[in-house]
Amino acid sequence: MTERVRVRVGDRELSLSNLDKPMFPDFTKGELIDYYTRIAPVLLPHLAGRPLTRKRYPNGAAAGSFFEKNAPSHTPEWVRTVTLPVPGSTKDRETVDFVVVDELATLVWLANLAALELHVPQWRVDAAGAAQPPDLIVFDLDPGPPAGLPECFAVALALRAELAADGIRAYPKTSGRKGMQLMCPIAASQPAPVVSGYAKRLAHRLAQRDPDRVVDRMTRSLRPGKVFIDWSQNNAAKTTVAPYSLRAGAAPLVSLPLHWAEVEAGRPVTGGPEAALSRVDSDGDLLAPLAEPGPPVPE
């Protein structure tokens, strides 16, 4: 029989189960819930108002997984959901009831469902649940072996300079895997195709300028030893792993905010839950400025 534990999170009462189940070697579901609870003060602002896609690993990171957009049938009534159109859905749905994580209890509930990875779009919904224009632009830097994080760091610095010339500030984080992302706050005043078009032009400009190091096309045969700048993440239908989210793999690594000084030094920086919590204790949320409105992107 599954052992269940009743807990109270704020005004909510939840039933947690299988807390000893391994999610990684030496990292249990109980520790997963504990991490998301402790990191919540800085994680929740990056999730609030954003329809969430979860990657769930019911039997641990080494076993099978599935992406989940729709709220499960057993979703508690107090969990916020928003119904949004999903054109081109692979499941032939016209709409999806997305979960929106606006409070700690929802985050704990999802962690108990083994929602290991948390992915969000670059836009939010308003109080009525209507989708708003993107308030972030993201550049996903994916290294093709033998390139790795040091090569991503060099490209990130070039991207930062280009963005700064347009008045846009960039903030770096690791992906929690082999690459990294630059996150940039922008004015929530332009449709996603305009934002995506700007990202595409910028990625193409860097690829033309430095073809031995940068590629802006997804074709895998072009990518060995280079850094692919994935500008397409700015499509309104796409998501990016949230800051502080865990990632599946051999060990529980986190999508970790970085100091630009670390990027400039060119030294790979990775870490798991304790590294993320320690960084927050010493530095606060390095990505807190993402909550402040930025400028519009050049058209």
ROBADO-561570 format. One record per atom (N, C-alpha, C, CB): x, y, z; residue in one letter. Coordinates in pm, whole numbers, plus 50000, padded with zeros to 5 digits. Each point is the difference from the previous one (the first is absolute). Glycine has a CB too. Example, Ala and Ser with C-alpha at 12.3 -4.5 7.8 and 13.67 -1.06 7.14 Angstrom:
<recs>
513194943150780a;499115011950000a;500905012050000a;498114988350125a;501545022249803s;500825011950006s;499235010950073s;501184993749785s;
</recs>
This chain:
<recs>
500854988150000m;499155011950000m;500895012450000m;498154987650123m;501465022349795t;500775012349991t;499885008050129t;499655000549752t;501495003150306e;499985007950121e;499725014549966e;501614984250111e;497455021949957r;499645013949975r;500225008450125r;498324992749828r;502075019850148v;500245009350109v;499165012449974v;502354991250040v;496875012950057r;499205012149989r;500825011950047r;497864986950034r;502195023549884v;500735012150037v;499135012249971v;502234988849951v;498065022050118r;499315012649975r;501005009949942r;498364995850189r;501285009949699v;500825010149933v;499165012649991v;501324982649866v;498975027250220g;499145011750008g;498614995850044g;501325011449821g;497684992150099d;498624996450033d;499574986949935d;499495024250022d;501434969049910r;499664987949925r;500474987650076r;500145012749783r;499084976850206e;500424987150054e;500264990549885e;498675003750211e;502514990049790l;500394991149891l;500354986350055l;500845019649867l;499014970450046s;500414986450032s;501204996549915s;497634993350062s;503515004150001l;501234996749929l;500234984950011l;500985023150046l;499624971249851s;500174985549998s;501374996249948s;497554997249967s;502884990750069n;501254994049949n;501195009450016n;498644986949836n;501505019050280l;501075009850020l;501394993849994l;498425013150140l;501694973849880d;501294993349994d;500364995149860d;499664993250235d;499475008849669k;500284995149864k;501195007549942k;497574994049967k;503444999049979p;501155006949942p;499625007249870p;501524982750102p;498825030249890m;499875007549876m;501334999849924m;498235014850105m;502864985649970f;501364998149952f;500684990950101f;500105023049882f;501084971550086p;500744993150105p;500245009550118p;501104985049828p;498525010850289d;500205007950123d;499215012950002d;502254990150015d;496625010449914f;499145012050002f;498574995349982f;501845015149905f;497364986250200t;498654994450002t;498945010449961t;500764984050175t;498035011149810k;498895009249973k;499785009550117k;498934982649853k;501305012650267g;499915009050115g;501005011449990g;499224980950138g;501995016149815e;501025010449983e;499655009249884e;501734984550093e;497615010049804l;499515008349890l;499005010350052l;500364980949838l;498675014550241i;499005008950057i;500665010250092i;498264981849985i;502705013750094d;500715009050092d;500745010949922d;500254981150165d;500425015149726y;500735010049921y;499055010549944y;501734982849941y;497195012749995y;499095009749940y;499335008850107y;499614984149810y;500185010550308t;499455008150109t;501005010750044t;498614980450075t;502655015949939r;501015009450048r;500385010449896r;500864982150147r;499105014349726i;500395009449894i;498805008449955i;501794984049925i;497025012950126a;498775006549954a;500035015350005a;498824979950077a;501765026550026p;499965014750002p;500595006649875p;500134998450246p;500884995249693v;500565005849878v;499464993449874v;502055005550128v;497494982149883l;499454993149883l;498615004949963l;501344980150063l;497805021850036l;498605003449971l;499845012549914l;499424989350215l;501365021549805p;499835011649911p;500274997049853p;500645014150192p;500184975749780h;500294996449861h;498934990949941h;502435002350051h;496724992150035l;498914991549954l;498665007549997l;501224980350091l;498635029749993a;498715006550020a;499455005449868a;500675006050234a;498094990749738g;499335005149881g;500374993049871g;499915021350114g;500994968849891r;500454993349878r;499414985849994r;502145013750000r;497114983149895p;499464986549985p;501144989849999p;498025009049871p;501884981050215l;501134991250027l;499894986949922l;500205010150227l;500934986049713t;500164986649946t;500924992350094t;499665007949759t;499904980450284r;500804992050093r;500584988049927r;498575007450193r;502644988749845k;500554987249955k;500064991150123k;501375010649809k;497804978950188r;499824991550117r;500774986949986r;497755010350037r;502824985450074y;500784987650007y;499464991650114y;502075011349904y;496824981750076p;499374992950112p;500914989650066p;497845003649885p;503094990850038n;500884989750054n;501465004350005n;498414983249913n;501825030050091g;501355005050013g;500595004549868g;500274985150193g;500815022749816a;500585006349883a;500584990149901a;500485019550141a;499874968649903a;500594990149911a;498944991849927a;501974998950151a;496785002749887a;498904992449939a;499255008749900a;499794986050209a;499075009549748g;499235007149900g;499435013150053g;499464978349897g;500255030750009s;499455013150037s;498945003849899s;502185007150106s;497075003449925f;499055005449904f;499775014850029f;498884977449975f;500925030149916f;499635014150013f;498515000950028f;501875007249843f;497775001850246e;498595001850035e;499675014849997e;500024979250142e;499045024549773k;499505013749994k;498655001150068k;501255003749786k;497864986850184n;498645000650053n;499984996950149n;499124993449775n;500035013550299a;499844997150142a;499414986050015a;499695024650055a;500884966750030p;499434986650016p;498605000350058p;502304991350030p;496984997849950s;498594999550043s;499855001550150s;499524985449805s;501535011150271h;499925000650146h;500575013250054h;500194975050008h;499935035149908t;500515012950045t;499105006050108t;501025003749773t;499545000350341p;499165006150105p;499315012649948p;501534990850177p;497315012049876e;499225011449951e;500685013350028e;497954986650035e;502955013850063w;500665012650034w;501195003149910w;499264996550233w;501164994149685v;501125002549908v;499505008849884v;501094977750062v;499655032949910r;499605008849890r;500274993449866r;500485020050143r;498514980149771t;500174995249863t;499455010649904t;499834975850076t;500745024249803v;499515009049895v;499834991849873v;501155020250105v;497784982449824t;499714992849876t;500495008449882t;497994988650105t;502905005649818l;500635007349890l;499974991649873l;501475012250162l;498454994349722p;500054992549874p;501394994249977p;498225014949905p;501824973450031v;501274993649967v;499954995549854v;500344992350241v;499765017149666p;499954996349858p;501114990449963p;498975022049948p;500684967749975g;501004990449958g;500364989950106g;500865017249850g;498304981350252s;500304990650108s;500184985949947s;498715014450159s;502334978849891t;500244986149959t;498944990750057t;502455004849986t;496774999950111k;498954991750058k;498615003849948k;501434997450204k;498565010549687d;498745003949934d;499055007450094d;500254980449851d;500325027450239r;499175008250088r;499935014149944r;500624985950200r;498245020449816e;499885014149962e;500425009150114e;498144994049844e;501685001550278t;500405007850118t;500644990750102t;498155016749960t;502614989350131v;500604992750112v;499755007950127v;501794989749850v;497915003150257d;499865006250132d;501374999750068d;497544993050021d;503205017949968f;501345000850056f;499945003050149f;500885007749779f;500074986750295v;500215003650140v;500865012650003v;499814975750077v;499855033550011v;500805012050026v;500434999650146v;498775013649821v;502534986850203v;500534998650136v;500155013950062v;501224978649937v;497785025450138d;500015013050066d;500214999050150d;498515008249822d;501614979450231e;500174998650145e;500794987450030e;497845012350041e;502744987450078l;500854989050042l;499264986850000l;501315015950137l;497434984049906a;499274987450008a;499904993349863a;498705009250193a;501124998549701t;499944994249865t;501344994049963t;498255016749933t;502844990050102l;501334994949970l;500244986850074l;500835023549964l;498794975850162v;500164987650078v;499154988949941v;500485013450207v;498294989849755w;499124990049940w;500634994349873w;498005011950095w;502584996549821l;500634995349877l;501254991850029l;499115020049881l;501684984250217a;501194992250036a;499604986050048a;501225021350060a;497674977850011n;499534986950044n;499594991249884n;499255010550212n;500414995749674l;499684992449878l;501254996849920l;497775011049993l;503414991250067a;501294997549933a;500165008849877a;499964976350083a;499535036149927a;500245009949896a;501405005550022a;497525006149979a;503454986949967l;501415003350024l;500405012949932l;500494975850021l;499115025649851e;500405011749920e;498805009249979e;501794986449885e;498465026650124l;498975010349986l;500375009049883l;499474999450249l;499655001449652h;500275007649878h;498915010549980h;501184980149897h;499245032050068v;499045011149987v;500225007549869v;499915002350251v;499035004249698p;500145008449881p;500575013650037p;498074988049892p;502175020350006q;500585013350023q;498915010550022q;501984993549859q;496805002150166w;498875009150019w;499174995250119w;499955005649752w;499205003550295r;499134997150114r;498535001149957r;501775008550161r;497374987349930v;498575002549985v;499605010850099v;499564976249923v;499365031150043d;499525010150094d;499074993750102d;500225017749822d;499184990650262a;499154994950108a;498814992249947a;500715019350139a;498854983949738a;498874992949941a;500434987649923a;498815021749985a;502504975850008g;500494988149931g;500295002049853g;498724987150162g;501315025349791a;500295002749859a;501505001449979a;497775011349974a;502734982849919a;501425000749969a;500425014249965a;499934976249921a;501225027950132q;500555013349976q;501194999249904q;499225007550229q;501225003749715p;501214999849917p;501214995750083p;499045018149853p;502004976850083p;501194995650075p;500645011450076p;500374982449831p;500075014650290d;500725009750082d;501474996050017d;497875005450120d;502514983649814l;501384995250000l;500404996249859l;499794991950238l;501505009649733i;500584994049881i;501114990850049i;499435020049850i;500684968150090v;500974990150047v;500844995149883v;498444993150186v;502845004849842f;500914993849905f;500544987350066f;500635022549892f;499084966150047d;500434987250052d;501294996149927d;497614992950056d;503485005750018l;501314996949941l;500284985250022l;500855023750040l;499184968949850d;500144985450005d;501314996049932d;497474997049999d;503514998250079p;501294996649940p;499994986349933p;501105014050173p;499484985349708g;500184987349933g;501364994250036g;498515007349810g;501544980850250p;501294994250040p;501005000349883p;498804985250166p;502495017749865p;500605000650134p;499845013550070p;501614983249920p;497645026350022a;499765012750068a;499194997450127a;500075012649780a;500094996350318g;499284998850127g;499705013650057g;501114978150043g;498745022750088l;499665012650064l;501035011149975l;498824986850173l;502495010549827p;500935011049971p;499745006749865p;501674988250139p;498015003749761e;499685005749868e;498695007850005e;501244981149889e;497795013950188c;498755007450018c;500265013550066c;498744978250018c;502155022050080f;500305012450070f;500545010549902f;500484987050210f;500405009049698a;500555009549903a;498915005749911a;502164987650004a;496915003949952v;498905004749916v;499055008750081v;500194979449856v;499605017150270a;499135008150087a;500525014250014a;499364979350124a;501955022349885l;500585013350012l;499785008149872l;501714991050161l;498425002549724a;499745006849874a;498545004149989a;501854987149892a;497265004050151l;498575003249998l;499675011450095l;499504976249942l;501125023850176r;499765010750096r;500345013649939r;500484984250189r;500645016449740a;500415012749939a;499005004549894a;502404994250044a;497124996649874e;499025003649897e;498705004850062e;501034983249846e;498525010050257l;498775003950067l;500155013650068l;499444975850035l;501715026450029a;500235012850068a;499965011649901a;501384988250172a;499105009449707a;499975010549898a;498575004049966a;502164991549908a;496904999450115d;498585002949976d;499285003850130d;500044984149806d;500715018150301g;499405004150126g;499364988850080g;499625021549895g;500724965950073i;499394988450065i;501044993550091i;498424996349804i;501215001550321r;500894993750097r;499774984950002r;500035021150140r;501054971449865a;499934985449999a;500494994450132a;500354999849752a;499024989150292y;500344993550125y;500224985149971y;498665016950137y;502514977849904p;500334986149964p;499594989850105p;501885009149871p;497854978850079k;499794988550088k;500394987549925k;498135011750125k;502234977849948t;500244987249935t;498654993649967t;502204997050124t;497834993649784s;498784992649968s;499774988750100s;500315005649759s;500734991250320g;499924988250087g;500474987649928g;498115010550122g;502254991149752r;500584989149922r;501315005149941r;497724990049946r;502435009249923k;501315003549942k;500095014449954k;500204976549930k;498675030550058g;500015013449944g;499585010750099g;499524989949783g;500035021450164m;499605011250084m;498985008549925m;502254999950116m;497175009549956q;499075009649939q;500335014150044q;498214982449993q;501475027049920l;499985014150036l;498545004250005l;502285004649894l;497325001450219m;498645004750019m;500025015250004m;499364978950126m;499725027349802c;500015014649987c;498595005550021c;501964998849840c;497865010350255p;498685006150016p;499745010149888p;500144996850249p;498655002849697i;499595009349895i;498625005550034i;501384987649825i;498225022650103a;498665005550019a;498974990149948a;500885023649981a;498094973850097a;498934990949958a;499035007549910a;500234986550213a;500285017649669s;499215008649912s;500034995649854s;500455018550157s;500324970849813q;500144995749862q;499634985349987q;501815017149962q;497574979149927p;499614985949984p;501234991049987p;497875007349891p;501944979950140a;501104990449998a;500734999549866a;498764986850168a;500565014049716p;500764999449874p;501005011549985p;498054988749898p;501645023050157v;500945011249993v;501224997050086v;498105016249959v;501674978750162v;501104996750091v;500844988749941v;498625007250198v;500724982649750s;500724988849940s;500805004449878s;498224984450084s;501215024749837g;500715005149883g;501275007450037g;497835001649884g;502105006250222y;501205007050047y;501054990050047y;498615019850068y;500984970150009a;500944989950047a;500654992749884a;498654997350208a;500574999749689k;500534993149883k;501055008549929k;497824988049973k;501905024950010r;500965008849933r;501305001150079r;498095012849901r;501784988150230l;501195001350082l;500854987249995l;498765015950150l;500594972549860a;500724987349992a;500694998549863a;498364989650161a;500945014349733h;500574999049866h;501205009249985h;497744994149908h;502175017850150r;501115009549991r;501264994250065r;498375019150002r;501484974750115l;501174994250067l;500534988049924l;499115008050218l;499994983949724a;500454988449923a;500765004349875a;498054986950086a;501525024049850q;500705005049882q;501375005750037q;497775005049892q;502295001350224r;501235006650043r;501044989950049r;498665020250061r;500884968850000d;500924990450061d;499574985649964d;500475016250192d;499594980249679p;499474987049956p;500774988050053p;499235011549798p;502004990550247d;500764988850055d;499564996350141d;501915006849857d;497345002350207r;499644997850139r;498494999850023r;502125010850063r;497124995449848v;498575002050023v;499204994949881v;500495020050145v;498384973749884v;499054995849897v;498605004150046v;501484980549928v;497705023949976d;498655004450036d;498934991249938d;500865023250019d;499554965749922r;499064990449942r;500034987050080r;500295010249771r;498554983150238m;499874988350084m;500644987549940m;497915009950087m;502454990449786t;500564988449932t;501184994250079t;499265009549778t;500594978050267r;501004994450090r;501364998149934r;498164988750120r;501865009149749s;501294998049933s;500855012650001s;498924982949855s;500465028750171l;500755012650004l;500555003250138l;498565008149816l;501074984250286r;500215004350138r;501214994550073r;497625002150002r;503034987049953p;501154995150078p;501075010850021p;499564977349909p;500835024450216g;501045009750035g;499555014450001g;501564984349905g;497155018250070k;499485013749996k;498905001750103k;500585001749756k;499025010550265v;498905003150091v;498805004249917v;501595007150185v;497334985549829f;498755003149931f;499235010150083f;499934977149894f;499795034550047i;499155010050065i;498564997149960i;501855017650000i;497404976650091d;498614996549971d;499115012050031d;500434975650052d;499295032149844w;499145011750011w;498534996249999w;501765013649889w;497934974050065s;498604995949981s;499274998050131s;500674989249787s;500055010950327q;499344998850130q;499025011350026q;502024988250085q;498055022549833n;499115011550019n;498664998349930n;502025014250021n;497804974749911n;498684996549949n;499034998850117n;501014987949801n;497815017950187a;499065000350113a;499604986150046a;499165021749916a;500974968149998a;499604986450036a;501114992450071a;498475000149806a;502735005850205k;501134992950059k;500265004550143k;500994997749772k;499734993850299t;500335002750139t;501504998250022t;497704992650073t;502795013150037t;501394998750042t;500024995750146t;500775017649833t;500214974350203v;500074995650139v;500125012250091v;501094978249931v;498135021650176a;499955011450092a;501275000950083a;497524998150010a;502885014150029p;501115001350094p;499734991950126p;500515022949910p;500514970450139y;499984991950122y;499294986649984y;500055021250126y;499434975949754s;499414986849978s;501094989450003s;498155010249863s;501504978350191l;500864988349988l;499944994849856l;499644994150243l;501394998449718r;500044993449870r;500294985250021r;500775021449886r;498644970450030a;500274985750006a;501374997049943a;497554995149982a;503084994650070g;501334995949956g;500594990550102g;500335021849878g;500994976650117a;500644990850093a;499975005350143a;501464992149815a;498495021150200a;499995006450132a;499015011549997a;502424993550043a;497085010950073p;499015010850004p;500645013849984p;498594985750148p;501615018349726l;500535013349973l;498855009949984l;502034990049891l;498315022850127v;499015010750000v;500325009949889v;499644997350248v;499335008749693s;500195011249908s;500395012050085s;498324991049830s;502985011950172l;500615008550103l;500315014049947l;500974979450105l;498505031149957p;500385013749962p;501505002250021p;497705008150060p;502894999849851l;501445002450001l;500305014750019l;500334980249852l;500855022550201h;500595013449997h;500675001949863h;500355000150254h;499575011849692w;500735002549875w;501504998250020w;498195015949928w;502324986750191a;501434998050025a;500394985449980a;499985019250162a;499124971649872e;500284985849978e;500044996849851e;498914994650219e;500195011749705v;499994998049856v;501275005849938v;497485000849998v;502915011050048e;501205006549948e;501254991850031e;498905022250027e;501124970950086a;501144991850037a;500084987349916a;499855009050231a;499044987149705g;500014988549911g;500094986650070g;501025014749837g;498664985050292r;500084987450074r;498604994050014r;502035008350126r;497814978949837p;498694993850014p;499485000650144p;500574984949810p;498195018750205v;499375000850130v;498724991849996v;500995023150045v;498944966550034t;498794991950010t;499754997150147t;500374989749771t;498455005750261g;499714996950139g;498624994150017g;501535018250068g;498274975650047g;498734993950033g;499225008250101g;501004978049951g;498055015750118p;499155007450093p;500755007850107p;498334982749960p;502675011350102e;500695007150107e;500795011849945e;500144978850130e;500445019749751a;500725011249938a;499045011449970a;501674984049901a;497135012750049a;499025010349969a;499565007250127a;499234986749802a;500495005750304l;499565006150125l;501105008650062l;498454980650038l;502795014649953s;501135007650052s;500185013149924s;501114978750070s;498725020549798r;500155012149917r;498925010150037r;501014986449812r;497785009150209v;498925009150038v;500285006150137v;498364986649863v;502145005350230d;500315005250134d;501045011249994d;499474977450096d;501525021149816s;501095009849995s;499715011749907s;501574981650049s;497695015949841d;499845010249896d;498565004149974d;502034990949899d;497005002450163g;498625002549963g;499724994149863g;499975020950138g;498984983849799d;499644995149867d;500715008549894d;497754991850085d;503235002649849l;500735007449897l;499125003649881l;502084988350072l;496785004749917l;499095002649888l;498795008450041l;500744978549900l;499285027150218a;498885008450045a;499705011549903a;500604994250234a;500415011849698p;499695010849906p;499114995949883p;502165009750063p;497664977249915l;499104995749892l;498565004350026l;501514980649958l;498175022350167a;498635004250034a;499745014649964a;500004983250183a;501075024449790e;499855014149967e;499825001749848e;501395006550202e;497685002049754p;499805001649855p;501275005149932p;497565004650041p;502694990149841g;501115004549919g;499525008249882g;501304980050070g;499575022749835p;499625007849882p;499354991249894p;501875015950047p;497454990049857p;499554992149885p;501194995749917p;497825012449995p;502024976749929v;501094995949912v;499955008149871v;499964976750099v;501195025749839p;500005007449872p;499224992149893p;502255010550059p;496974996649867e;499274994049888e;500665003649868e;497875000950133e;
</recs>
